Amino acid sequence: MQRLSNKNSRCRECSGKNKSEMIILGIETSCDETAASVVVDGKKILSSVISSQIDVHHPYGGVVPELASRKHVEAIAPVVNTALSDAGIDSKALDAVAVTRGPGLVGALLVGFCFAKAFAFALEIPWVGINHLEGHVNSVFLESDPPPFPFVALLASGGHTSIYHVTSHTRYELMGQTRDDAAGEAYDKVAKMLGLGYPGGAAIDRIAKKGAPENISFPRPFIDKSTFDFSFSGLKTAVRRYVQIHSDDYLQRIPDIVAGFQEAVVDVLSYKIIHAAMVKRCDHVAIVGGVAANKRLREKIRHDAEQKKLTVHIPSVELCGDNAAMIAAIGYHYLKNGVVSDLGDDVFSRVKI
C-alpha cells in the first residue's frame, strides 16, 4: 500500500469546515491498483493511497482480469478508510465522491463504481462517474505550476496513446491516437518477449541505461507522417525479428536492444507532441499517464521542447500512474458545474475523449 501525502495538506482543523471548500473522495479501480484519495477543490491533496497488485500479476507477465477484480474487492474498503484517516477527516466531512467509470477492465471498474454509489448514497452526498483518461489529463493541475489553457497533451497510459488539444478542464479535441499497440502495450510486449518481467515499462527504462541506442536502430513508425496518429505494432515486430535473426546471442545484446527500442518510442512521442503544439500554436505541452514516468521520455521531450521554446508540464512520478487524486481533481470541475451521476449509471470498457 502506497501513500502520497501533501506535507502542507491540512487546510482546516478537524473541528471546523470551511464551507467554501469542496472536499472530494476519489476512487480508482480501472486496472490493477486500488486507489482512494481526498482532494480539496480539485487541486490540494489531503491524502492519496494506492494498493498495487504488481506482485499478484507478475508471474503471469500481465494483468489477469479475474484476479484483479478479486483483489479490488479485498482492498477497496481498507484503502478508502486509510485515505480518510490520512486526510484527518471522517466520511461526514466529505462533500462528494468521484469514481472511475471507464475505460478499463469491467470487473475491476465495477468494484470501485458500486462501492462509490453505495458510499455516496449512504452519506446522502452527490457522486460522479469519471472518464479515467480525463483524470490523467487533469493530473497536471495537482502540481504547483499547471499549464494555462489551451495546451497540447500527450496521454500515454496502458492501452492508450493519444494527443489532445485541451481548452478547459472538461473540453478536449482529439488530434491523434494509436492505430494498434499503444506505447505502454509495446513496452510490456517487448519486455515479455525478452523475459524482463512485468511491468515492462519500468524494466526497460532501467535496463536501457546499460545499453547504447545507437548500436541497434529500430524504425520510427509514423514519425514522417502529417497525421498525429501512432502505430507501435511494427516496432514491436521489428524487435521480434531482430531476436529471431540473432537467436544465438541476443541475450548478451538485451541492454542495446531495449535501449534502441526505447529510443525509437520516445523519438516518435516527442516528435508528435512538439509538432502538435506548433500546429496549434500552443506554448505549453503536458505529458501524462503511466508512460510519462519514463525517465528517457521526460528528458527527450524537455530537450526537444526547449529547442522550440515550449514549456513542458509533467506530473510527479506518483501522479503519472493510476491514482485516485486525479479522479477527484476532474470530478471537482464536473461537480462544480452541477454534473452528477445517478444509481442507474454503469461502467464502460472503452471510450475516446
matplotlib code that plots the C-alpha trace (Angstrom):
import matplotlib.pyplot as plt

x = [0.0, 1.5, 0.6, 1.2, 0.5, 0.9, 3.1, 1.0, -2.2, -4.2, -6.3, -8.6, -8.9, -10.9, -13.3, -14.4, -15.1, -14.6, -17.9, -16.3, -14.2, -15.3, -13.8, -14.0, -13.2, -11.7, -11.8, -9.9, -10.1, -9.8, -7.0, -4.6, -4.4, -7.0, -6.7, -8.5, -7.7, -9.1, -8.7, -9.8, -11.1, -9.6, -6.0, -5.0, -4.2, -5.0, -4.2, -3.6, -3.5, -2.6, -2.7, -0.8, -1.3, 2.1, 3.2, -0.1, 0.2, 4.0, 4.1, 1.7, 3.5, 0.4, -2.8, -5.3, -8.7, -10.4, -7.6, -7.6, -11.3, -11.0, -8.1, -10.1, -12.9, -10.5, -8.7, -11.4, -12.8, -9.4, -7.9, -10.8, -10.6, -6.9, -7.3, -9.9, -7.6, -4.6, -6.6, -7.6, -11.3, -14.2, -16.7, -19.2, -16.8, -17.0, -19.0, -19.0, -17.4, -15.7, -15.1, -13.6, -16.4, -14.1, -12.3, -10.7, -11.4, -15.2, -14.9, -12.3, -14.3, -17.5, -15.9, -15.0, -18.1, -20.5, -18.7, -18.8, -22.5, -23.3, -20.9, -22.4, -25.9, -25.4, -23.9, -26.6, -24.0, -23.6, -21.3, -20.0, -18.5, -15.3, -13.5, -10.2, -8.4, -9.7, -8.3, -4.8, -5.1, -6.1, -3.3, -1.0, -3.3, -2.4, 1.1, 2.2, 2.7, -0.1, -0.3, -2.6, -5.3, -5.1, -2.3, -1.5, -1.3, 0.3, -1.6, 0.4, -1.1, -1.8, -3.7, -3.9, -1.6, -3.3, -2.7, -5.3, -5.8, -7.1, -9.1, -10.6, -10.7, -13.5, -13.1, -10.6, -10.0, -8.6, -5.8, -4.4, -4.3, -2.8, -4.0, -2.8, -0.5, -0.2, 3.3, 2.7, 1.5, 4.6, 6.8, 5.0, 5.1, 8.8, 9.7, 7.7, 9.4, 12.8, 11.9, 12.3, 9.2, 6.1, 5.5, 7.6, 8.0, 10.0, 12.1, 13.0, 13.6, 16.1, 17.9, 18.1, 20.5, 23.1, 22.8, 23.7, 20.7, 23.0, 24.1, 20.7, 18.5, 14.8, 12.2, 10.4, 6.8, 4.7, 7.3, 7.3, 3.5, 1.4, -1.1, -0.8, -1.7, 0.6, 1.5, 3.8, 2.9, 5.5, 8.2, 7.4, 7.6, 11.0, 12.3, 10.9, 12.6, 15.9, 15.7, 14.9, 17.9, 20.3, 18.8, 22.3, 23.5, 20.6, 20.6, 24.0, 22.6, 19.5, 20.7, 21.3, 18.0, 15.9, 17.9, 17.3, 13.6, 13.1, 14.8, 12.6, 9.4, 10.5, 11.6, 8.1, 6.3, 8.4, 8.2, 4.4, 3.7, 6.1, 4.6, 1.1, 2.0, 3.5, 0.4, -2.0, 0.4, 0.4, 3.4, 2.7, 2.6, 1.8, 2.9, 0.6, -0.2, 2.0, 4.5, 5.2, 7.1, 9.7, 12.9, 14.2, 10.9, 10.9, 14.5, 13.8, 10.7, 12.1, 15.2, 13.1, 10.6, 13.4, 14.6, 11.1, 10.8, 7.9, 7.1, 6.7, 4.4, 4.8, 3.2, 5.4, 6.0, 3.5, 0.8, 1.7, 0.3, -3.3, -4.3, -7.4, -6.2, -6.6, -10.1, -11.1, -9.4, -11.5, -14.6, -14.4, -14.9, -17.9, -19.5, -18.9, -20.8, -23.7, -22.8, -23.7, -24.4, -27.4, -27.8, -28.7, -25.3, -23.0, -19.3, -17.8, -14.7, -13.7, -14.1, -12.3, -12.2]
y = [0.0, 3.3, 6.7, 10.1, 13.0, 16.7, 17.9, 21.1, 19.3, 20.2, 23.1, 23.1, 21.9, 18.7, 20.7, 23.0, 23.0, 25.9, 25.8, 27.4, 24.3, 21.2, 18.0, 15.1, 11.4, 10.0, 6.2, 4.5, 0.7, 0.6, -2.0, -3.4, -0.6, 0.0, 3.7, 6.3, 10.0, 13.0, 16.3, 19.8, 22.0, 19.8, 20.7, 20.2, 16.6, 15.7, 12.0, 9.5, 5.8, 3.1, -0.6, -2.2, -5.7, -6.0, -9.0, -10.8, -10.4, -10.6, -14.4, -14.1, -11.4, -9.2, -8.3, -11.2, -9.6, -12.1, -11.8, -8.0, -7.9, -10.2, -8.1, -4.9, -6.4, -7.2, -3.9, -1.2, -0.7, -0.7, 1.7, 4.2, 4.1, 4.7, 7.6, 9.2, 8.6, 10.0, 13.1, 13.6, 13.6, 11.2, 10.4, 13.0, 15.8, 14.8, 16.9, 14.4, 11.2, 10.9, 7.4, 6.0, 4.8, 3.7, 2.8, -0.2, -3.8, -4.1, -6.4, -4.1, -1.0, -2.4, -2.9, 0.8, 2.1, 0.1, 0.9, 4.7, 4.5, 2.9, 5.1, 8.3, 7.1, 6.2, 9.7, 11.4, 13.3, 13.6, 11.4, 11.5, 8.8, 9.9, 9.1, 7.7, 9.4, 12.8, 12.2, 11.7, 14.9, 16.8, 15.3, 18.2, 20.5, 18.8, 20.2, 23.7, 25.1, 23.8, 24.8, 27.6, 26.9, 26.0, 23.4, 20.2, 16.9, 13.6, 10.8, 7.6, 5.1, 1.4, 0.8, 4.5, 6.7, 9.9, 13.6, 16.2, 19.9, 20.9, 24.0, 23.6, 21.1, 19.2, 20.0, 18.2, 17.9, 14.5, 15.2, 11.7, 8.2, 4.8, 2.6, -0.6, -1.2, 1.8, 2.8, 1.1, -2.1, -2.2, -1.8, -4.7, -7.0, -6.3, -6.9, -10.2, -11.2, -10.6, -12.2, -9.0, -9.4, -7.2, -4.3, -3.9, -0.1, 0.1, -2.9, -1.5, 2.0, 0.5, -1.8, 0.7, 2.8, 0.0, -0.1, 2.1, 3.0, 3.8, 0.2, -1.1, 1.2, 0.3, 2.0, 5.2, 4.4, 7.3, 9.9, 11.4, 11.4, 14.6, 12.7, 12.7, 9.0, 6.4, 2.8, 0.7, -2.8, -2.7, -1.6, -4.5, -6.8, -5.3, -6.2, -9.8, -10.1, -8.9, -11.5, -14.2, -13.3, -13.1, -16.1, -17.3, -14.2, -11.8, -12.4, -10.6, -7.8, -7.1, -3.8, -2.5, -4.0, -2.2, 1.0, 1.0, 0.2, 2.8, 5.5, 4.7, 5.1, 8.4, 9.8, 9.3, 10.5, 13.6, 14.5, 14.1, 16.2, 19.0, 19.1, 19.2, 22.2, 24.0, 23.3, 24.5, 27.4, 26.4, 27.4, 24.7, 20.9, 18.3, 14.6, 12.4, 8.8, 5.9, 6.2, 9.8, 8.3, 7.1, 9.0, 9.0, 10.2, 13.1, 14.0, 13.8, 15.9, 18.6, 18.8, 19.0, 21.4, 23.8, 24.0, 25.3, 27.5, 25.4, 24.9, 21.2, 20.1, 16.6, 15.3, 13.8, 10.1, 9.3, 11.0, 9.5, 6.1, 5.2, 7.1, 8.5, 12.1, 12.8, 11.3, 13.6, 16.5, 16.3, 15.3, 18.6, 20.5, 18.4, 18.6, 22.4, 22.7, 20.6, 17.3, 14.3, 10.6, 8.5, 5.0, 3.8, 4.6, 1.8, 1.4, 1.2, -0.7, 1.5, 5.1, 8.0, 11.6]
z = [0.0, -1.2, 0.2, -1.3, 1.2, 0.8, 3.7, 3.8, 3.1, 6.3, 5.1, 8.1, 11.6, 12.2, 14.4, 11.7, 8.0, 5.5, 3.6, 0.5, 0.1, -1.8, -0.3, -2.6, -2.2, -5.3, -6.1, -8.9, -9.7, -13.5, -13.7, -11.1, -8.5, -5.8, -5.0, -2.9, -2.4, -0.6, -2.6, -1.8, -4.7, -7.3, -6.6, -3.0, -2.0, 1.6, 1.1, -1.7, -1.1, -3.7, -3.1, -6.0, -7.4, -9.2, -7.1, -7.9, -11.7, -12.1, -12.5, -15.5, -17.3, -17.4, -15.6, -15.1, -15.0, -12.7, -10.1, -10.4, -9.6, -6.6, -5.2, -5.6, -3.6, -0.8, -0.8, -1.5, 2.0, 3.8, 1.1, 1.4, 5.2, 5.1, 2.8, 5.1, 8.1, 6.4, 5.5, 9.1, 8.4, 8.7, 6.0, 7.2, 6.2, 2.5, 0.0, -2.9, -4.3, -7.8, -9.1, -12.3, -14.6, -17.5, -19.6, -18.1, -17.0, -16.5, -13.4, -11.8, -12.6, -11.1, -7.7, -7.3, -9.1, -7.0, -3.8, -4.6, -5.4, -2.1, -0.1, -1.5, -1.2, 2.5, 3.2, 1.1, -0.9, -4.7, -6.8, -10.3, -12.6, -14.3, -17.6, -16.5, -19.4, -18.4, -14.9, -16.4, -18.4, -15.3, -13.2, -14.1, -12.2, -9.0, -9.4, -8.3, -11.8, -14.1, -17.7, -18.9, -21.4, -24.2, -24.2, -26.0, -24.0, -24.8, -22.9, -22.8, -20.4, -20.7, -23.9, -24.8, -26.7, -27.8, -28.3, -27.3, -27.7, -24.2, -24.0, -20.5, -17.7, -19.4, -23.1, -25.4, -29.1, -30.1, -32.6, -32.9, -31.3, -31.7, -34.5, -33.0, -30.0, -27.6, -26.3, -23.0, -24.6, -26.8, -23.7, -21.9, -25.0, -25.8, -22.1, -22.1, -25.3, -23.8, -20.4, -18.5, -16.4, -15.6, -15.6, -18.8, -18.8, -15.6, -16.5, -20.0, -18.6, -16.0, -18.4, -21.2, -19.2, -19.6, -23.4, -26.3, -28.5, -31.5, -31.6, -32.8, -34.8, -35.0, -37.2, -36.1, -37.2, -38.4, -37.5, -41.0, -41.4, -41.3, -39.1, -35.3, -35.1, -33.7, -34.6, -32.4, -33.6, -36.4, -33.9, -31.7, -34.7, -35.6, -32.2, -32.5, -35.9, -34.5, -31.8, -34.3, -36.5, -33.6, -31.7, -30.7, -28.9, -28.4, -24.6, -24.5, -26.5, -24.4, -23.0, -26.5, -27.8, -25.2, -25.5, -29.2, -28.8, -26.2, -28.2, -31.2, -29.0, -27.3, -30.7, -32.1, -29.0, -28.7, -32.4, -32.4, -29.3, -30.3, -33.8, -32.4, -30.3, -33.2, -35.4, -32.6, -31.7, -28.1, -25.9, -23.3, -23.6, -21.0, -20.8, -18.7, -18.0, -16.8, -19.7, -18.6, -15.7, -18.1, -17.4, -21.0, -22.3, -19.8, -20.8, -24.5, -24.6, -22.3, -24.6, -27.8, -26.3, -25.2, -28.8, -29.8, -26.7, -25.3, -21.6, -20.6, -17.7, -16.4, -13.2, -10.5, -10.9, -8.2, -10.2, -13.6, -12.9, -12.0, -8.9, -7.3, -6.8, -10.5, -10.4, -7.6, -9.4, -12.6, -10.5, -8.8, -12.1, -13.1, -9.7, -9.6, -12.8, -11.5, -13.3, -11.1, -11.7, -10.6, -9.4, -12.9, -14.4, -15.4, -16.3, -19.7, -21.0, -24.0, -24.9, -26.6, -25.4]

ax = plt.figure().add_subplot(projection="3d")
ax.plot(x, y, z, "-o")
ax.set_aspect("equal")
plt.show()
